[in-house]
Amino acid sequence: MQIELHLPDSVHERMQARTYDPEMDDVRSIFTDVADFAAQHGTLRISGFGESRWPVDVWLDLSVLLEQLPQALTAIEAGAPFEIDFYEQGSERKVVFAPEKNGYRATCLSDTKWQPDPAVEYMDRESLATMLLAVRDEFMRYVGVCCPDLVQHPWLQAWLKGTP
């Protein structure tokens, strides 16, 4: 399995940071706003389990992935099981990660007609962590490009630290 996020190095106009309402919003609101802004020029590429390019995109699926990163990274650090669920319509698949020796056994479960072949792949623990950290870092780099005011937002800072 491979996950790659590529976002622009520059923008013609910066995204206007809006005021987030703690009653109505959370960090996912920031993810959604940034993903909406990046959707036309960014790419989220996921491959694996017999498919060279999953049906994912920045607009729908990036926010879904980002919200699950802290739990995934914490689990990898602890050598614990975790899953990443790509639940948006079109992708509708989940990858369940189980620790095994020096890595993880990744099992892909599909909720569509598409079936993974192979359904199981093995990933080195360090490579898995590096791949997910690269997505996180690319997202934060882009936030600094498109809307620097958001970089220090408490919700994003808590997300970076893996705290709710």
VMD Tcl script that draws the C-alpha trace (Angstrom):
set ca {
  {0.00 0.00 0.00}
  {1.21 3.47 -0.85}
  {-0.32 6.82 0.15}
  {1.02 10.05 -1.32}
  {-0.21 13.62 -1.02}
  {1.03 16.33 -3.35}
  {-0.17 19.89 -2.86}
  {0.93 23.06 -4.67}
  {4.08 24.89 -3.65}
  {2.38 28.25 -4.14}
  {-1.07 29.76 -4.58}
  {-2.25 32.73 -6.66}
  {-4.49 33.91 -3.84}
  {-4.43 32.79 -0.25}
  {-7.34 31.12 1.41}
  {-9.22 33.39 3.81}
  {-9.28 31.86 7.27}
  {-12.77 31.93 8.65}
  {-13.80 32.08 12.28}
  {-14.52 28.58 13.53}
  {-17.35 28.11 16.01}
  {-16.42 25.62 18.77}
  {-20.09 24.62 19.00}
  {-20.40 23.81 15.29}
  {-16.85 23.13 14.12}
  {-13.75 21.13 15.00}
  {-10.45 20.32 13.31}
  {-12.34 18.48 10.56}
  {-13.80 21.85 9.50}
  {-10.27 23.12 8.90}
  {-9.38 19.93 7.00}
  {-12.45 20.37 4.81}
  {-11.79 24.04 4.11}
  {-8.16 23.43 3.16}
  {-9.07 20.36 1.08}
  {-11.74 22.36 -0.77}
  {-9.16 25.05 -1.48}
  {-6.55 22.53 -2.66}
  {-8.88 20.22 -4.59}
  {-8.23 21.58 -8.08}
  {-4.45 21.53 -7.84}
  {-3.58 18.82 -5.35}
  {-3.48 15.06 -5.68}
  {-4.07 12.29 -3.20}
  {-2.80 9.05 -4.62}
  {-3.40 5.72 -2.93}
  {-2.47 2.37 -4.41}
  {-2.25 -1.18 -3.26}
  {-4.13 -4.43 -2.92}
  {-4.01 -4.96 -6.67}
  {-5.17 -1.49 -7.68}
  {-2.64 1.03 -8.98}
  {-4.85 4.04 -8.31}
  {-7.70 4.03 -5.84}
  {-10.78 6.17 -6.57}
  {-9.83 8.90 -4.08}
  {-9.31 12.63 -4.36}
  {-8.27 15.62 -2.29}
  {-11.75 17.11 -2.15}
  {-13.54 14.16 -0.51}
  {-10.97 11.78 0.87}
  {-8.15 13.92 2.24}
  {-10.18 15.11 5.24}
  {-11.20 11.53 5.99}
  {-7.57 10.41 6.00}
  {-6.33 13.39 8.02}
  {-8.81 12.90 10.84}
  {-7.51 9.35 11.35}
  {-3.77 10.10 11.22}
  {-3.16 10.85 14.93}
  {-4.69 7.55 16.06}
  {-2.80 5.65 13.36}
  {0.54 7.24 14.24}
  {0.00 6.66 17.97}
  {-0.84 3.01 17.27}
  {2.26 2.52 15.13}
  {4.45 4.03 17.84}
  {2.91 1.62 20.37}
  {2.95 -1.36 18.00}
  {-0.83 -1.59 18.34}
  {-3.52 -2.45 15.78}
  {-5.47 0.29 14.00}
  {-7.50 0.90 10.89}
  {-7.94 3.58 8.29}
  {-11.44 3.78 6.88}
  {-11.95 5.40 3.48}
  {-15.70 5.64 3.92}
  {-16.61 8.22 1.31}
  {-18.84 7.07 -1.54}
  {-16.74 5.76 -4.38}
  {-13.83 4.42 -2.36}
  {-15.69 2.69 0.50}
  {-12.91 0.50 1.79}
  {-11.11 -0.01 5.05}
  {-7.55 -1.08 5.73}
  {-7.05 -2.94 8.99}
  {-3.48 -2.93 10.28}
  {-2.33 -5.67 12.66}
  {1.16 -5.70 14.14}
  {3.27 -8.59 12.89}
  {7.00 -9.06 13.59}
  {8.73 -5.77 12.62}
  {5.80 -4.39 10.71}
  {2.13 -4.59 10.00}
  {-0.17 -6.94 8.15}
  {-2.56 -4.67 6.23}
  {-5.88 -6.23 5.24}
  {-8.13 -4.37 2.83}
  {-11.90 -4.78 3.20}
  {-14.15 -3.44 0.44}
  {-17.76 -2.29 0.75}
  {-18.17 -2.19 -3.05}
  {-18.08 -4.67 -5.92}
  {-14.33 -4.14 -6.17}
  {-12.41 -6.77 -4.25}
  {-8.74 -6.44 -3.29}
  {-6.36 -8.93 -4.86}
  {-4.27 -9.55 -2.87}
  {-6.38 -8.68 0.17}
  {-3.33 -8.68 2.48}
  {-0.05 -6.79 2.20}
  {2.83 -6.50 4.64}
  {4.40 -3.18 5.55}
  {7.53 -2.36 7.49}
  {6.63 -0.39 10.63}
  {9.09 2.45 9.93}
  {8.01 2.77 6.28}
  {4.36 2.91 7.31}
  {5.03 5.64 9.87}
  {7.17 7.59 7.40}
  {4.45 7.41 4.74}
  {1.74 8.71 7.09}
  {4.01 11.41 8.54}
  {4.76 12.57 4.98}
  {1.02 13.08 4.39}
  {0.70 15.02 7.65}
  {3.76 17.14 6.89}
  {2.67 17.87 3.32}
  {-0.72 19.00 4.58}
  {0.83 21.31 7.19}
  {3.32 22.69 4.64}
  {0.39 23.55 2.39}
  {-1.57 25.17 5.22}
  {1.45 27.45 5.65}
  {1.30 28.30 1.93}
  {-2.44 28.78 1.49}
  {-3.43 30.15 4.90}
  {-0.53 30.84 7.27}
  {-2.94 32.16 9.91}
  {-4.22 28.62 10.45}
  {-0.86 26.97 11.15}
  {-0.98 27.90 14.83}
  {-4.70 27.26 15.25}
  {-5.15 25.34 18.53}
  {-7.15 22.58 16.83}
  {-4.41 21.94 14.27}
  {-1.75 22.06 16.95}
  {-3.68 19.54 19.06}
  {-4.11 17.33 15.98}
  {-0.36 17.46 15.34}
  {0.27 16.35 18.91}
  {-2.30 13.57 18.61}
  {-4.58 15.05 21.26}
  {-8.31 15.54 20.77}
}
mol new
graphics top color blue
foreach p $ca { graphics top sphere $p radius 0.5 }
foreach p [lrange $ca 0 end-1] q [lrange $ca 1 end] { graphics top cylinder $p $q radius 0.2 }
display resetview
